[in-house]
Each structure stands twice: as C-alpha cells, then as structure tokens.
Amino acid sequence: MVTARLKAALAGLDVGLDIANGNELDEASTAQIPAEMLGRLLDDRDLRRLQRTIMPKKPRRVGKR
C-alpha cells in the first residue's frame, strides 16, 4: 500500500485522492488480474470489472413458493 501511495504521489496523481485501504490478494486471485490493469490506477469502471472477475459469484436465492 505504501508503494502505491508513493508512486501516485511521485506521478502527481494523488491530488484530491483519498486512499482508504488496500487488500493483498492470494495467488489464485492475482493470476486473474488482466495484464492491462497492472501498474496503474484503476477507474471505477475498471474496479467493478476487476471485482466481478476475482470475486466468487453469489448463489442465486430460490424464493419460497
């Protein structure tokens, strides 16, 4: 996390940026990250796409009948 903040500051990308937290991914999740998403700040659209890629799908709820 410190490295990401430092890189953002050095590139001048931290203006108005509030970094709240970060999470370390396991090896299986890391392997699922597309190469074009590595080494750059992700916008909201990319973050949603990444979340759909690495998060397990929720099982569908079957309604009571």
N, C-alpha and C positions, 0 to 999 in steps of 0.2 A: 504494500500500500504506500509506503514511504517513497519507493521508487517511482510509482505512478504520479504521485503528487509533485515530486521533484521534476520529472520530465515535463509535466504540464506547466509548471512554473517557468522552467527554462525556455519552453517554447512560447511563453506568453499566453497560454491557453487557460490560465487559472483566474483570469479577471471575471469576477462575478460567479465563479464556480464554487459550489459548496459540496465538498466530498464528504459524505456522511459515513460510509463504511465500505468495506470490501470483504470478499469471501474467497478463500482458497478452494480451488476445485480439485476433485480427485482425478486420478489419471484417466479414467474412462470418460469423464465429462470433458476434460481438457482435450482429448482426442477428437471430440465432436465439434470443436470451435472451428469455423471456416477460416482459412488462412488469411483472407482479406480483412478479417476482423482483428487480427493480431497487431499490436504495436501502435494503436491509435485510439483516440477517444471515440466512443460509440454514441450515436444519437439515439433518441427514444425509439425510433423505428427499428434500428439495429438491435437495441437491447431487448425489445419484445420478440424479435426473430430469434435471437440467441436463447432467450428464456424458453421459447417453445421447443427449441432444438434439444436443450440439455435437461429440461425438467420432465419427470415422468408424467404421463397423461393420467388425469384423474379418471377413475372408473365411472361409467355412466350410472346415474341413480335410476333405479327402476321404481316407478311410482306404485303406490298401493292401489289396488283395484277392488 
